[in-house]
Amino acid sequence: MKEFFKYTLATITGLIVVTIVAVILGIGTLVGMVALSEQETIVTENSLMVIRLDGPLKERSNPNPIDQLVNNNPILGVDEILSAIEKAYNHEYIKGIYIESSALFSASPASIEEIRNALLRFKEGGKFIVAYSDHYTQGGYYLCSVADKIILNPQGNIYWNGLASQPIFFKDLLDKIGINMQIFKVGTYKSAVEPFTSNSMSEANREQLSNYLLSVWNTLCNEIAVSRQLSPSSLKELADQGVFAAPAEQLIEAGLADTLLYLDGVQSYLKQLMKLDSASQLPTLELEDMANVQKNQPIAPSGNIIAVYYACGNITDVASNTTEEEIVGTQMAKELSELRKDNDVKAVVIRVNSPGGSAFASEQIWREVSLLKKQKSVIVSMGGVAASGGYYISCAADSIFAEPTTLTGSIGIYGMIPDMQELLNTKLGIYTDVVKTNRYADLGDISRPLHEGEKALIQQSINQGYELFVKRCADGRKMTISDIQEVAEGRIWTGETALQHKLVDRLGGLDEAIKAAAASAEITSYSLMSYPTPKDPLLSLWLDGADHYIESRIAESVGEYAPYLRLVERIKQANHIQAHIGFDPNFKF
């Protein structure tokens, strides 16, 4: 027995020592990676910038060390891609851009459109763009259509088949398990509650989704038609013909691509384009290299700062333990207050990419934006989606920019409280009882249905919240209450149609918004500073590395259903009064 314990203890000790050594080596590796990422990139003559569209596209890139170690698809940041394209445009040694399109996902049309417009400006400088893919996704093809030459694998295809939105409905599932969602809302088009109360779309929701998708689809077809010298109608016909299943040769004949090459042939073509012999190495710069080109730029002599504040994700009252992007009302209000008090900050551009969330948190942010506007220029730049609460926090700005395909509007309020009496009593055999001093002491108790008095009070709160939302929009947009009500009711709009209804001021991206902020602040010399400050990579490893890894594995397993599982989790945690959009903006694209 003594020998058993001796060997067991030795084994455990060995495991502990090995684990400690592995952790130390891992930390050393991470420190080395971070140190290397800080080194400035030196660009050699006749260089080629490379953009690999492989992974999720978000507003900002903030790579997690664990992702790098396990070779996950890196998060592509709109900010880093736009910055890289601008640097490549200005650098005399960079002759062109090569785009390799693989599996771009979680990308909104507006985000892709902003990158696409930056590429169009890049071409105006007399430099070339070449694109290649084994299989072009629809979003990837939309982006790559700006290229001077579109190359397709001889056995590849182009998924050009139109747009679709397919909500998932839970009503029958909730009925089976004994949960009844008690709904309170204002807005005919406010469809966020429909998955819990119906098995299909309402006619109002079908109408608004159809109009939204058609507007986006027309934009895509019109812009690709210009780049490819095709007609929009021919592109729509190709989608209806199922061109995604056609042989690659037919895609050349249709004008969607220019030539068929395998990847080795692409490399040879690029060398010829760069006037290199076949034995030479292509001098390429990846996005991570471009991040460190001209890294240490001097602060503007004027000391003026234009702050770009990224407001991305669901709007919440308190921070959650998820690694998903979110806007915490108190935190954003505090950070905007600090920018207001910073004398060096002359203007603030708020980059909004949010489907909304807590109405209360949205109001707190609106208040701080209003105070900020009294002292400094405030410009909003809308990304892929700035709807419901996302529009609430935008409406007080001096000016609002949106892309033609930005999803915005959805001015409406709703609330949901589950009644779980059947689940608890009938299904699980669980009962509750209560002693209370007043009629509404147990308001919100999910073990029973709400009584009529409670329903009336909650609906009254919803109505008041909606009236306040409409007033904020009317005041911010300098419109009448009745004018806002005509375009409210929870209805969604594209940026293009929102411009027609005066919900936004101009069509354009972040770069245009920054220029407008500088003009409004009457400054010509300034430095750009991004807020909030991203987490330090090593700190991220300790604080949320393991949680991030586990959550990402779960998200990969459930695929397209992940947003709906997160929605259920949000309902459990959320403020009962919500200003949130009614469907997942990452529709099939």
Steps between C-alpha positions, in 0.01 A plus 500: 500500500786737582650436156161576340471836677865579422457443126163676495646804674795501262264486200287788631811705576632432150171612344504819704859576398424430131191725517697784660774469237240495221334814639835679527592401145156608376531837668849538356368422154220753540737768627720433197201527267394830653856634485530408132167670426642825637788514248455749217473346153752616242353500149729396216472625143245339269285351779154347486241533776292187569147489643381151595123492546487203733311540826240719669493872418445742789546872554829469688772240512634400841663158457485264797829315565315169536351541152849544359635195681220266389491647146139609512369718220622845606248777547526742212449860605345755267727752672823311427402430137410865432821616667707252297341609170564867584866428580539297180345785300749749639814280494703529178653153539164318513390439140175314547265290712435127470173377654462131576134436580422192704235488774397852595211480747307707756550787256225754437455649152580845643833386646598339171382807311725725708806286423395480136482880475850525652626261230339713231690803635818289502460431127470873431866526600598299192569177691357157419275253683491127426251260662502120518279237660428130484137579584377859520237556765243761406643757741853416392408540135333836567824621657727347236295633209707823518811310390668567167512125451278238666660155492305182576623146562421284193288276727360787702173688505341832593209492743286769340144412593328794671424597860283328758399549863368195684392564860454204736178473700475343845127522580416128473816409692398736780148357497637147533713584801232716658629857462272783390673824399298802615564775245483877525602722211443814296557489127322303230835401348677421827561135427748398771223323689367296207727194546338450843138559402460361149619235258533737204563864414228758535401673178653825630833330568494319165439836332789678670745213455410471131553872447826495693644202313391639164670832574826326598480266201453790259803675649716189460389442141542865401850530645625168362351588160713816486819318596444204268344699214184294516136602537324465838223306330745244361644445848153437639426257216822310573391459864164360390671261258696338783835614363670378821465145364635580152841380376777754552529559124142630491580750775773643276253522211247673725757766590512419872870406487789565263714188497539151648820413683613268776674662796849433362396671178381799700844529659663494156258764370572729795875470442453596135286795605770611745767445231679230701660188359348163582771414753450815705299521821195724503565780753164494677352684797220335697250701707703441818806640319305804381392572856864576581578703188572859612391384844640783709340804345571832674221676683361791299691819595168668577426247774146470365334160528200355320374211711344204321284313751390148397152413633456139391271219614185474709422784740485376858452640849784296647797315355439132429746213518482436126784576262254646250534871430265711711431860594460543876292814554675631812845424360444673166338802671803528732749478213312760295500725807879467520531595132276801566734621774819441297598838356721341233203314351341740253243266344361151554396250233282224643517187287173316570451137410220383728158335469397673827413361840403654832286812459621630838868462407431660162348802675809539722727499195268743318530738796880499486502544121274804549736650759802425281337675202469824699879526519638313198403379156341155512466300180351150480629251245265204465649162417312185403209560736398796715141423584259537791723579799784542249299780341400636841863566594565654155210741461644784712816537289571810291504285189444133411680311222386159377591266217222438243463145638515587873205356690354782710177637645285250692376775731288294740486345847403158630505292817467127570431322829473119495215322677646164607210376709420202276865397480545520877165354611403251228833394354729515804262479795643818654269748676555839660302705750533858615431733789506871412415837649380668182331408173805541278769378741568189289473672160694301240461164675551247217330215689154638413332707229482875548165635617323777308623777728863395447451475123355850489793645696761328283330610179485852641877489554551374145283781362692760702830357378383516139379860538837597645686318221294683235558835674876440515502424128282801416716738704826357368391499137318835526176340382149499638366215713251412225779489237698254712191290574448452126837325467505341847271215614809279523557504123848434360658694215816483295731800521385598152131511595580648843662793318176557311308505830757737662606244760861540381678797343749354254607175340862417569738306719720566799758695301236747378365534855848583633549766231161648589595507869822686420313752284235549769769555765682733258834318531735384226777348713401217734581152625251214500454306823280191533286422805433304710854368533513131402601249765867417521552159328673346803238639737230354273667162532468507879159665524299330229726278296355168615142627490559638151639169378214293644235740370654507153498119488131495599420768240676295231301192600156663481589714198225733380289426812752670731334846473167352608652323799661829599160669456342258748784572744449875455129466576588335830737782595347804330312802620136419422463814285701461182577706193638218287475406136277213399733271304859394470666757269751236389252356251604257231752696296 
